[in-house]
């Protein structure tokens, strides 16, 4: 990978590092993951969490501890011999009273995050696992790998937003032409150290090792001192593009184009023609229905007319109707009785 492969934050091969770290976290990997590149580095995992990180591009916990003046170089060498040659004699430091357990945890965490920043700010060509490696100065509670990358990305974005952004391993500053602040004693201890060590050959990473401070802290201070005129970039140094964030904020990702509309529905079929009915059938059906219906009279039925005598023109009187034999007479004749009893 080359400089032309850098993204907007100047990262090269970041996707390779992100994929490898995320995979170690998902698999709860225990061991070391080496990021091959410039400056590169090593991430130490314990059950998927990062408990240590080291890089040639950032001072380790021993450099930070020596810078604090709590222990001299001779005393440190004696503790290393006492610990059997261990790179980090943490137990001996606590036992001899050079630092407390909480102070050592803070120093180790600062070195871990600074190493991650140095790796992300550089170039990553590949990643390799080593299951048997152990962290020299592990922290008691590990950090998620993706969260560590997010923290490093925020630092890179903050550097890019400064008026004079620099990279840890590119710019080689020299003392600037602003002696007023130096003469008036308005410099901080960090600024005085950086002005004394900046000679046009050292990068911000080199200055971090010379002063025993974090590479991110020194890089930010170098960028600020360039803006104030306390430092100047050496001639021939490649300038970095200045990243500016618009007032509207970061540009949102363009949404995908809308899906094409569904095809129109087919038109409904034409209505069916009315079925043909024979008029004779309709007439016959109406007659049947009429015959079955019984009309309801609107009022009381009229009385039949009474026949008046002589209405037919016959004036003679009708003979009286003969009386038929009754059942009573029939039984009398059967029993032998006649007429009167």
VMD Tcl script that draws the C-alpha trace (Angstrom):
set ca {
  {0.00 0.00 0.00}
  {1.17 3.54 -0.79}
  {0.33 7.09 0.23}
  {-2.23 7.23 -2.58}
  {-4.30 4.63 -0.70}
  {-4.79 6.93 2.31}
  {-8.34 7.82 3.27}
  {-9.68 11.20 4.41}
  {-7.92 10.86 7.81}
  {-4.62 9.75 6.30}
  {-5.07 6.11 7.34}
  {-3.57 3.43 5.11}
  {-4.80 -0.14 5.38}
  {-7.30 0.73 8.10}
  {-9.87 -1.74 6.79}
  {-7.32 -4.56 7.18}
  {-6.74 -3.66 10.83}
  {-10.43 -3.17 11.58}
  {-11.39 -6.53 10.11}
  {-8.66 -8.42 11.99}
  {-9.40 -6.78 15.36}
  {-13.15 -7.28 15.04}
  {-12.64 -10.94 14.19}
  {-10.45 -11.46 17.27}
  {-13.16 -9.89 19.41}
  {-15.93 -12.08 17.98}
  {-13.89 -15.26 18.40}
  {-12.78 -14.31 21.96}
  {-9.18 -14.76 20.87}
  {-6.36 -15.00 23.42}
  {-2.88 -14.15 22.21}
  {-1.23 -11.46 20.11}
  {-2.23 -9.84 16.82}
  {0.69 -8.22 15.02}
  {-0.06 -5.37 12.63}
  {2.66 -5.37 9.99}
  {3.37 -1.92 8.58}
  {4.86 1.43 9.48}
  {5.21 1.82 12.40}
  {3.01 -1.23 13.04}
  {2.43 -2.72 16.45}
  {1.08 -5.60 18.51}
  {-2.30 -6.02 20.18}
  {-2.52 -8.43 23.11}
  {-5.88 -10.16 23.60}
  {-7.42 -12.02 26.50}
  {-10.76 -13.68 25.71}
  {-11.52 -11.17 22.97}
  {-10.52 -8.02 24.90}
  {-7.36 -5.97 24.39}
  {-5.26 -5.99 27.57}
  {-2.12 -4.48 26.08}
  {-0.70 -2.81 22.99}
  {2.79 -1.76 21.97}
  {4.20 -0.04 18.92}
  {7.58 1.28 17.76}
  {5.72 4.51 17.07}
  {4.73 5.25 20.70}
  {6.58 5.23 24.05}
  {5.75 2.25 26.26}
  {4.77 2.31 29.94}
  {8.40 2.09 31.05}
  {9.27 5.29 29.15}
  {6.28 7.11 30.65}
  {7.19 5.92 34.14}
  {10.83 6.97 33.82}
  {9.69 10.36 32.57}
  {7.68 10.86 35.78}
  {10.99 10.95 37.74}
  {9.64 8.37 40.17}
  {12.48 6.02 39.33}
  {15.88 6.44 37.74}
  {17.38 4.37 34.96}
  {19.72 2.52 37.36}
  {16.87 1.66 39.71}
  {14.80 0.42 36.79}
  {17.60 -1.85 35.61}
  {17.94 -3.28 39.11}
  {14.21 -4.07 39.27}
  {14.38 -5.80 35.88}
  {17.23 -8.03 37.13}
  {15.26 -8.75 40.30}
  {12.21 -9.75 38.21}
  {14.28 -12.24 36.23}
  {14.62 -10.09 33.13}
  {10.91 -9.26 32.77}
  {10.18 -6.27 30.58}
  {7.65 -4.90 33.06}
  {8.56 -5.45 36.74}
  {5.18 -4.36 38.03}
  {5.26 -6.42 41.22}
  {8.72 -5.12 42.14}
  {7.68 -1.51 41.48}
  {4.83 -1.84 43.97}
  {6.86 -3.77 46.54}
  {9.67 -1.20 46.60}
  {7.23 1.69 46.76}
  {8.09 3.34 43.45}
  {4.43 3.43 42.40}
  {1.06 2.20 43.55}
  {-1.13 -0.34 41.80}
  {-3.61 2.33 40.66}
  {-0.81 4.50 39.24}
  {0.60 1.58 37.28}
  {-2.84 0.82 35.83}
  {-3.16 4.41 34.62}
  {0.31 4.36 33.05}
  {-0.37 1.06 31.27}
  {-3.73 2.27 29.94}
  {-2.18 5.50 28.65}
  {0.53 3.53 26.85}
  {-2.05 1.13 25.41}
  {-4.20 3.88 23.89}
  {-1.17 5.77 22.61}
  {0.12 2.65 20.85}
  {-3.26 2.08 19.19}
  {-3.24 5.69 17.97}
  {0.26 5.27 16.51}
  {-0.74 2.11 14.63}
  {-3.94 3.62 13.23}
  {-2.17 6.85 12.18}
  {0.42 4.88 10.19}
  {0.24 2.20 7.53}
  {-1.01 -1.37 8.00}
  {-0.10 -3.92 5.34}
  {-1.26 -7.16 7.00}
  {-2.17 -8.72 10.36}
  {-0.80 -11.95 11.84}
  {-1.88 -13.91 14.91}
  {0.39 -15.40 17.56}
  {-1.69 -17.43 20.06}
  {1.26 -18.05 22.41}
  {2.38 -14.46 23.00}
  {1.68 -12.74 26.33}
  {1.29 -9.05 27.11}
  {4.32 -7.56 28.92}
  {2.26 -4.97 30.83}
  {-1.39 -6.03 30.73}
  {-4.20 -3.98 32.21}
  {-6.54 -5.77 34.65}
  {-9.69 -4.97 32.66}
  {-9.46 -5.23 28.89}
  {-10.99 -2.92 26.30}
  {-13.07 -3.84 23.28}
  {-10.97 -3.64 20.09}
  {-13.56 -1.70 18.10}
  {-13.93 0.83 20.91}
  {-10.16 1.41 20.93}
  {-10.21 2.04 17.19}
  {-13.04 4.54 17.59}
  {-11.01 6.43 20.20}
  {-8.01 6.57 17.86}
  {-10.20 7.79 15.00}
  {-11.56 10.63 17.15}
  {-8.01 11.74 17.89}
  {-7.09 11.69 14.21}
  {-10.18 13.74 13.36}
  {-9.28 16.28 16.07}
  {-5.77 16.61 14.63}
  {-7.10 17.06 11.10}
  {-9.39 19.89 12.27}
  {-6.51 22.00 13.64}
  {-5.31 25.03 11.60}
  {-1.91 23.36 11.06}
  {-2.49 19.60 11.14}
  {0.57 17.35 11.32}
  {1.21 13.62 11.30}
  {3.21 11.80 13.97}
  {5.81 10.52 11.49}
  {6.02 13.19 8.76}
  {6.68 16.80 9.74}
  {10.13 17.65 11.11}
  {9.77 21.04 12.83}
  {12.42 23.55 13.79}
  {12.25 26.44 16.29}
  {10.18 29.29 14.89}
  {10.86 32.98 14.53}
  {8.69 34.15 17.43}
  {11.19 34.97 20.18}
  {8.82 37.26 22.08}
  {7.08 34.41 23.85}
  {10.42 32.77 24.64}
  {11.94 35.94 26.00}
  {8.91 36.77 28.14}
  {8.81 33.31 29.69}
  {5.30 32.51 28.55}
  {6.13 28.99 27.40}
  {4.84 25.90 29.13}
  {7.30 23.18 30.21}
  {6.20 21.00 27.27}
  {6.76 23.83 24.78}
  {10.22 24.58 26.15}
  {11.18 20.91 25.83}
  {9.90 20.66 22.27}
  {11.69 23.81 21.16}
  {14.91 22.49 22.69}
  {14.58 19.10 20.98}
  {13.23 20.21 17.57}
  {16.18 20.33 15.16}
  {14.60 19.77 11.75}
  {15.36 16.02 11.77}
  {12.92 14.75 14.37}
  {9.26 14.05 13.81}
  {6.56 14.35 16.44}
  {7.06 10.65 17.17}
  {10.79 11.19 17.73}
  {10.06 14.14 20.00}
  {7.67 11.97 22.02}
  {10.45 9.47 22.74}
  {12.93 12.25 23.51}
  {10.61 13.89 26.03}
  {9.02 10.71 27.39}
  {5.49 11.84 26.58}
  {2.63 10.32 24.62}
  {2.89 10.60 20.86}
  {-0.64 11.97 20.56}
  {0.03 14.66 23.18}
  {3.23 15.74 21.45}
  {1.64 15.72 17.98}
  {-1.18 18.00 19.13}
  {1.27 20.36 20.83}
  {3.47 20.53 17.72}
  {0.44 21.46 15.60}
  {-0.51 24.23 18.03}
  {3.03 25.58 18.18}
  {3.15 25.68 14.39}
  {0.04 27.84 14.44}
  {1.56 30.16 17.06}
  {4.84 30.50 15.19}
  {6.86 28.78 17.91}
  {7.81 26.00 15.48}
  {8.23 25.88 11.73}
  {8.16 22.96 9.34}
  {11.47 22.13 7.75}
  {11.87 22.93 4.08}
  {10.85 20.14 1.77}
  {8.33 18.66 4.18}
  {5.24 17.56 2.32}
  {2.28 19.66 3.45}
  {-0.84 17.90 4.64}
  {-4.26 18.79 3.33}
  {-6.32 20.74 5.83}
  {-9.65 19.11 6.55}
  {-12.49 21.48 7.32}
  {-15.87 20.45 8.60}
  {-18.72 22.51 7.20}
  {-21.21 24.26 9.45}
  {-23.81 21.70 8.50}
  {-21.63 18.94 9.91}
  {-20.44 15.83 8.18}
  {-22.09 15.06 4.91}
  {-24.53 12.25 5.32}
  {-24.33 9.20 3.17}
  {-26.56 9.48 0.14}
  {-29.60 7.27 0.48}
  {-29.98 4.55 -2.13}
  {-32.17 5.37 -5.12}
  {-35.83 4.59 -4.57}
  {-37.10 1.30 -5.82}
  {-38.90 1.40 -9.17}
  {-42.68 1.60 -8.90}
  {-44.56 -1.67 -9.29}
  {-45.98 -2.40 -12.74}
  {-49.54 -1.15 -13.27}
  {-52.33 -3.59 -12.67}
  {-54.06 -5.01 -15.78}
  {-57.38 -3.34 -16.65}
  {-60.48 -5.10 -15.36}
  {-62.25 -7.38 -17.85}
  {-65.25 -5.89 -19.70}
  {-68.64 -6.57 -18.10}
  {-70.49 -9.62 -19.34}
  {-73.52 -8.97 -21.57}
  {-76.90 -9.60 -19.93}
  {-78.17 -13.13 -20.48}
  {-81.08 -13.58 -22.90}
  {-84.49 -14.48 -21.35}
  {-87.35 -15.71 -23.48}
  {-90.38 -13.37 -23.09}
  {-92.71 -16.36 -23.09}
  {-90.95 -17.73 -20.04}
  {-91.37 -14.41 -18.26}
  {-95.08 -14.29 -19.06}
  {-95.65 -17.84 -17.87}
  {-93.77 -17.19 -14.66}
  {-95.81 -14.06 -13.97}
  {-99.03 -15.98 -14.49}
  {-97.99 -18.66 -12.04}
  {-97.13 -16.10 -9.43}
  {-100.44 -14.29 -9.96}
  {-102.46 -17.48 -9.58}
  {-100.77 -18.33 -6.30}
  {-101.42 -14.92 -4.83}
  {-104.63 -14.41 -2.85}
  {-105.87 -10.84 -2.99}
  {-106.74 -9.30 0.30}
  {-110.14 -7.51 0.29}
  {-109.96 -3.85 1.04}
  {-113.19 -3.89 3.12}
  {-115.86 -6.31 4.48}
  {-117.33 -8.67 1.93}
  {-120.76 -7.47 0.64}
  {-123.84 -9.41 1.80}
  {-125.65 -11.59 -0.71}
  {-129.02 -10.13 -1.91}
  {-132.07 -11.69 -0.34}
  {-134.62 -13.20 -2.68}
  {-137.96 -11.48 -2.58}
  {-141.15 -13.50 -3.17}
  {-142.61 -12.99 -6.62}
  {-139.44 -11.62 -7.99}
  {-139.30 -14.43 -10.55}
  {-142.91 -13.88 -11.73}
  {-144.18 -17.18 -10.32}
  {-147.20 -16.37 -8.16}
  {-148.42 -19.78 -7.15}
  {-147.46 -20.99 -3.77}
  {-145.01 -23.75 -3.46}
  {-146.22 -27.04 -2.03}
  {-144.95 -27.74 1.40}
  {-141.97 -29.98 1.56}
  {-142.66 -33.48 2.64}
  {-141.30 -34.37 5.95}
  {-138.86 -37.17 5.83}
  {-138.88 -40.05 8.23}
  {-136.85 -39.29 11.24}
  {-134.65 -41.60 13.15}
  {-137.19 -41.64 15.94}
  {-139.86 -43.18 13.69}
  {-137.39 -45.64 12.34}
  {-136.67 -46.98 15.77}
  {-140.42 -47.16 16.57}
  {-141.08 -49.27 13.50}
  {-138.27 -51.57 14.41}
  {-139.56 -52.09 17.92}
  {-143.14 -52.77 16.80}
  {-144.67 -49.58 17.95}
  {-146.71 -47.42 15.60}
  {-147.79 -43.97 15.73}
  {-148.98 -43.14 19.16}
  {-147.83 -44.90 22.22}
}
mol new
graphics top color blue
foreach p $ca { graphics top sphere $p radius 0.5 }
foreach p [lrange $ca 0 end-1] q [lrange $ca 1 end] { graphics top cylinder $p $q radius 0.2 }
display resetview
